[in-house]
Amino acid sequence: MSLNHMPKHVAIIMDGNGRWAKKRLFPRTSGHRAGIKSVRQAIEYAVEHKIERLTLFAFGRENWQRPQEEVDTLMRLFSEVLVKELPMLKENNVCLNVVGDRSRLCAEVLDNMKITESQTLSNTGLQLNIAIDYSGQWEIVEAAKSIVKAVQDGSLGINDISEEIFSRHLQTNITQPVDLFIRTSGEQRISNFMNWQLSYAEFYFCSKMWPDFRKKDFQAAIDSFLKRKRRFGKTDEQL
């Protein structure tokens, strides 16, 4: 595969943990634990194939509505994984960035996030974004608030606002457009994920539940991407 044609930014909705567990008569929380292996596989694949950015949707703002036991388990798992996987991130030169609203996260999760982010900050390989308590609509609203404040304090003129300026006010390090969007479990929607960045992404829907997602499944998504014609408004002849 030519690196010139590989997607630079891949975003994944890691869907199907609960259904995977239910099918096996396990509690839903066991599906989330099983999905950790798939997270490792996705990161390793991205490193091996020199993908620049990988954004994983771990927990949406709407997910707070789930049963409290499941939410607590997800937060505990997230905190544990941050610590446990730190050596792997360092070894693979991965820079971790957690995106989303941090105001509702517990102290333990926040502390482990800060530790992992600070200890991988100087890594120059894969930029790994983990979205937690995140939604695309929330991100756009926060960007709009930031722009309004900039106009009010005189640092930005209203006629200077453009797509590029707006993009700069989005969450740090996920301003780069998504090239390939993957969703597992067979669902075919974006579920309020990176609404702005997905404007020209190629979509790939995989029927496998997230705990069963492996490198060969990532490769199948890449193979599909490489067959697409990305016109960006142009004609075939112009390409």
C-alpha positions as CSV (number, residue, x, y, z in Angstrom):
1,M,0.0,0.0,0.0
2,S,1.3,3.4,-0.9
3,L,1.5,5.7,2.1
4,N,0.5,8.6,-0.2
5,H,-3.0,7.0,-0.5
6,M,-3.4,5.8,3.1
7,P,-5.9,7.7,5.2
8,K,-4.2,10.2,7.4
9,H,-6.9,10.4,10.0
10,V,-9.1,7.4,10.9
11,A,-12.0,7.7,13.4
12,I,-13.8,4.7,14.9
13,I,-17.1,4.2,16.8
14,M,-16.3,1.1,18.8
15,D,-19.9,-0.2,18.9
16,G,-21.4,-3.5,20.0
17,N,-19.8,-4.4,23.3
18,G,-23.1,-4.8,25.1
19,R,-24.7,-6.9,22.4
20,W,-21.6,-9.0,22.1
21,A,-21.9,-9.8,25.9
22,K,-25.7,-10.3,25.7
23,K,-25.3,-12.9,22.9
24,R,-23.0,-14.9,25.2
25,L,-25.3,-14.4,28.3
26,F,-22.7,-12.3,30.0
27,P,-23.3,-9.0,31.7
28,R,-22.9,-5.9,29.4
29,T,-19.8,-4.8,31.4
30,S,-17.9,-7.9,30.3
31,G,-18.3,-6.8,26.7
32,H,-16.5,-3.5,27.5
33,R,-13.6,-5.4,29.1
34,A,-13.4,-7.7,26.0
35,G,-13.3,-4.6,23.8
36,I,-9.9,-3.5,25.3
37,K,-8.1,-6.1,23.1
38,S,-9.6,-4.6,20.0
39,V,-8.4,-1.2,21.1
40,R,-4.9,-2.5,21.3
41,Q,-5.3,-4.1,17.8
42,A,-6.5,-0.9,16.3
43,I,-3.6,1.1,17.8
44,E,-1.0,-1.4,16.7
45,Y,-2.4,-1.5,13.2
46,A,-2.3,2.3,13.0
47,V,1.3,2.4,14.2
48,E,2.4,-0.4,11.9
49,H,0.8,1.3,8.8
50,K,2.0,4.8,9.8
51,I,-1.5,6.3,10.1
52,E,-1.1,9.8,11.5
53,R,-4.2,10.1,13.6
54,L,-6.6,7.7,15.2
55,T,-9.7,8.9,17.0
56,L,-11.6,6.4,19.1
57,F,-15.1,7.2,20.4
58,A,-15.1,5.7,24.0
59,F,-18.0,7.5,25.7
60,G,-20.6,9.9,24.3
61,R,-22.4,12.6,26.3
62,E,-25.6,10.6,25.7
63,N,-24.1,7.6,27.4
64,W,-24.5,9.1,30.8
65,Q,-28.1,7.9,30.5
66,R,-27.1,4.3,30.7
67,P,-27.5,2.3,33.9
68,Q,-25.3,3.7,36.7
69,E,-23.5,0.4,37.2
70,E,-22.4,0.3,33.5
71,V,-21.3,3.9,33.6
72,D,-19.2,3.3,36.7
73,T,-17.6,0.3,35.1
74,L,-16.8,2.2,32.0
75,M,-15.1,5.0,34.0
76,R,-13.2,2.5,36.1
77,L,-12.1,0.6,33.0
78,F,-11.0,3.8,31.3
79,S,-8.9,4.8,34.3
80,E,-7.3,1.3,34.6
81,V,-6.5,1.1,30.9
82,L,-4.8,4.6,30.9
83,V,-2.3,3.3,33.5
84,K,-1.9,-0.3,32.2
85,E,-1.4,0.7,28.5
86,L,1.1,3.6,29.2
87,P,4.2,1.4,28.6
88,M,2.7,0.2,25.3
89,L,2.0,3.8,24.2
90,K,5.6,4.8,25.1
91,E,7.1,1.8,23.3
92,N,5.2,2.6,20.1
93,N,5.9,6.4,20.2
94,V,2.1,7.2,20.6
95,C,1.0,10.6,21.8
96,L,-2.3,10.4,23.7
97,N,-4.9,13.2,23.7
98,V,-8.2,12.9,25.5
99,V,-11.0,15.1,24.0
100,G,-14.4,15.9,25.4
101,D,-15.9,17.6,28.5
102,R,-13.8,16.9,31.5
103,S,-16.0,18.7,34.0
104,R,-18.1,15.6,34.9
105,L,-15.2,13.1,35.2
106,C,-14.1,11.8,38.5
107,A,-10.8,12.7,40.1
108,E,-9.2,9.3,39.5
109,V,-9.9,9.4,35.8
110,L,-8.7,13.0,35.5
111,D,-5.5,12.2,37.3
112,N,-4.7,9.2,35.2
113,M,-5.6,11.1,32.0
114,K,-3.1,13.9,32.9
115,I,-0.4,11.4,33.8
116,T,-0.7,9.5,30.5
117,E,-1.0,12.7,28.4
118,S,2.0,14.3,30.0
119,Q,4.2,11.2,29.7
120,T,3.4,10.7,26.0
121,L,3.4,14.4,25.1
122,S,6.8,14.3,23.4
123,N,6.1,11.2,21.4
124,T,6.2,11.9,17.6
125,G,4.4,8.9,16.2
126,L,0.6,8.2,16.1
127,Q,-1.6,10.9,17.5
128,L,-4.2,8.9,19.4
129,N,-7.4,10.8,20.4
130,I,-9.8,9.2,22.9
131,A,-13.2,10.9,22.9
132,I,-14.9,10.7,26.3
133,D,-18.0,12.7,27.4
134,Y,-17.9,14.0,23.8
135,S,-20.4,14.9,21.2
136,G,-20.1,16.6,17.8
137,Q,-22.9,19.0,18.6
138,W,-21.4,20.0,22.0
139,E,-18.0,20.6,20.3
140,I,-19.6,22.9,17.7
141,V,-21.5,24.8,20.3
142,E,-18.3,25.2,22.4
143,A,-16.5,26.5,19.3
144,A,-19.3,29.0,18.6
145,K,-19.0,30.3,22.2
146,S,-15.2,30.7,21.8
147,I,-15.7,32.6,18.6
148,V,-18.3,34.9,20.1
149,K,-15.9,35.7,23.0
150,A,-13.1,36.5,20.5
151,V,-15.4,38.8,18.6
152,Q,-16.6,40.5,21.8
153,D,-13.1,41.1,23.1
154,G,-12.0,42.5,19.7
155,S,-9.4,39.8,18.8
156,L,-11.5,38.6,15.9
157,G,-13.7,40.5,13.4
158,I,-17.1,39.0,12.5
159,N,-16.3,39.2,8.8
160,D,-13.1,37.2,9.4
161,I,-14.9,34.1,10.5
162,S,-14.5,31.3,8.0
163,E,-14.5,27.5,7.9
164,E,-10.8,27.6,8.7
165,I,-11.2,30.0,11.7
166,F,-14.1,27.9,13.0
167,S,-12.1,24.7,12.8
168,R,-9.3,26.3,14.9
169,H,-11.8,26.7,17.7
170,L,-12.7,23.0,17.8
171,Q,-11.3,20.6,20.3
172,T,-7.5,20.6,20.3
173,N,-5.8,18.1,18.0
174,I,-8.9,16.9,16.2
175,T,-9.2,19.8,13.8
176,Q,-7.8,17.6,11.0
177,P,-10.6,16.2,8.8
178,V,-11.4,12.5,9.1
179,D,-10.5,10.5,5.9
180,L,-12.0,7.2,7.0
181,F,-14.8,6.6,9.4
182,I,-15.4,3.1,10.7
183,R,-18.3,1.8,12.8
184,T,-18.6,-1.7,14.0
185,S,-21.7,-3.8,15.0
186,G,-23.7,-3.1,11.7
187,E,-25.2,0.2,12.8
188,Q,-25.1,2.8,10.1
189,R,-25.1,6.3,11.7
190,I,-22.6,8.7,13.1
191,S,-24.3,9.1,16.5
192,N,-23.3,12.7,17.1
193,F,-19.6,11.9,16.6
194,M,-17.3,14.5,14.9
195,N,-20.0,16.1,12.9
196,W,-17.7,18.8,11.6
197,Q,-14.7,16.6,10.8
198,L,-16.7,13.9,9.0
199,S,-17.9,16.3,6.2
200,Y,-15.8,14.5,3.5
201,A,-15.0,11.2,5.2
202,E,-15.4,7.9,3.6
203,F,-17.7,5.7,5.6
204,Y,-17.1,2.0,6.3
205,F,-19.6,-0.1,8.3
206,C,-18.5,-3.4,9.7
207,S,-21.0,-6.0,10.9
208,K,-18.6,-7.4,13.6
209,M,-19.1,-6.4,17.2
210,W,-16.2,-4.3,18.6
211,P,-14.8,-7.1,20.8
212,D,-14.3,-9.2,17.7
213,F,-12.6,-6.4,15.6
214,R,-9.0,-7.4,14.7
215,K,-6.2,-6.1,12.5
216,K,-7.6,-8.0,9.5
217,D,-10.9,-6.1,9.9
218,F,-9.0,-2.8,10.0
219,Q,-7.3,-3.9,6.8
220,A,-10.6,-4.6,5.2
221,A,-11.7,-1.1,5.9
222,I,-8.4,0.3,4.5
223,D,-8.8,-1.9,1.4
224,S,-12.3,-0.4,0.9
225,F,-11.0,3.1,1.4
226,L,-8.2,2.6,-1.2
227,K,-10.8,1.7,-3.8
228,R,-12.8,4.9,-3.4
229,K,-12.5,8.0,-5.6
230,R,-12.2,11.0,-3.5
231,R,-13.3,13.9,-5.7
232,F,-13.9,16.7,-3.2
233,G,-16.4,18.3,-5.6
234,K,-14.2,17.7,-8.7
235,T,-15.0,15.5,-11.7
236,D,-13.3,12.2,-12.7
237,E,-11.5,14.0,-15.5
238,Q,-10.1,16.6,-13.2
239,L,-8.7,13.9,-10.9
